[in-house]
Amino acid sequence: MYRKTVLDNKLRLLTAKMPHTQSVSVSLFIGIGSRYETDTEAGISHFVEHLCFRGTAKRPTAREISAAIEGVGGLLNGGTDKELTTYWCKVAVPHFGLALEVLADMLLNSRFKPQDIEKERRVIVEEIKMSFDFPPQRVGMLIDELLWPEHPLGRDIAGTKKSVNAISRDMMLGYVAGQYRPDNTVVAIAGNIKHEAIVAAVNQALGNWTNQPQPSQYADFQGGLARRFCLETRDIVQAHLCLALPGLSLVHPRRFALDLLNIILGEGMSSRLFTEIRDKRGLAYSIHSCVDHYLDCGSVIVYAGVEPKNLATTIKAILEQLSKLKDEIPEAELTKAKELAKGRLLLRMEDSRNVAGWMGGQEILTRRILTPERVIALINAITAEELKQLAAELLISRQLRLAVVGPVTAEEPLEELLKL
């Protein structure tokens, strides 16, 4: 599926040839994210990512950067997560050279002008305010605080208004020098391309990039439960809830079993939660579950937005569905979940950006790339008994956490409901 070359400066290059497509996607993955930050640096990874779109010596403004790619019909964007930062570009194949050159220019030559920093600081503060004003996002932030107490994983990726306002240009430059290094970066390219030509092009664009002595480090999560319940009273129409438990890490051998369990529980319109909470009971418009896998830990999270008077009823109904996972997984339901997982994976692999993300994300985080065929084989081997056993181990009362945002008072005994 892919080929890998390591350049002399330890930059890792992955390519996947997709002869049926007219596009090529270039993605840069840097092994740095919000969990690597100290309390005083909170939000710096995200801030730096924003500044890399603000201007270089060759393209002094954000508009010139975006126009270079949009002028050929391409797409350009980036993102900061808790464990990695990405910059990506997708263009028609004839414009591959431009895409690579623009991304390399942003990565190596961003100016971090004081005026741009102050403008972007205001933009990010507004982004933080927007997150607080959007209840589904705010309740997700609160559940992270309950899952990862006193740890960077529990912080908002964007940081806080206080921390963002305290980040200086010198802090940014030092952070980039220490963390943006070729040995901490993966370039993943997918499309109708040839590996040898790509190696030469990437070597020319990034081969002279040098490493600094600072290694990237993150704080392990040691576990522990500080609080089980968090309520933020808001004068809004709906009550938004997140019900969560610790899950499995990105490298755990049973992570794919948990993914299947999540599909059965709350992914899609035929899942148990959607069928029971929305279709049968009419308690919520939006109801779903998801899993997060990090390097050393993970989570299972259920979200719903409901009428405040139905909040307790909805929580009880969700807990009922969680409990049933320990006892009842019919073969037909397992087969459907497997087919959904495999089908969605194969559909993703039709897009060059997803293929680049599949390779690069695994390489930067685990240094091991599982092919889609290998993942499908692992999924096919999972049994209903394995899922029930995993549910029995993970879905236990003392691990439950609940966050609520809405017109709810502290007098309501919601924490008492956290029993499986």
Secondary structure, 3 states (H helix, E strand, C coil): CCEEEECCCCCEEEEEECCCCCEEEEEEEECCCHHHCCHHHCCHHHHHHHHCCCCECCCCCHHHHHHHHHCCCCEEEEEECCCCEEEEEEEEHHHHHHHHHHHHHHHHHECCCHHHHHHHHHHHHHHHHHHHHCHHHHHHHHHHHHHCCCCHHHCCCCCCHHHHHHCCHHHHHHHHHHHCCHHHEEEEEEECCCHHHHHHHHHHHHCCCCCCCCCCCCCCCCCCCCCCEEEEECCCCCEEEEEEEECCCCCCCCHHHHHHHHHHHHCCCCCHHHHHHHHHCCCEEEEEEEEEECCCCEEEEEEEEECHHHHHHHHHHHHHHHHHCCCCCCHHHHHHHHHHHHHHHHHHCCCHHHHHHHHHHHHHHHCCCCCHHHHHHHHHCCCHHHHHHHHHHHCCHHHCEEEEEECCCCCCCCHHHCCC
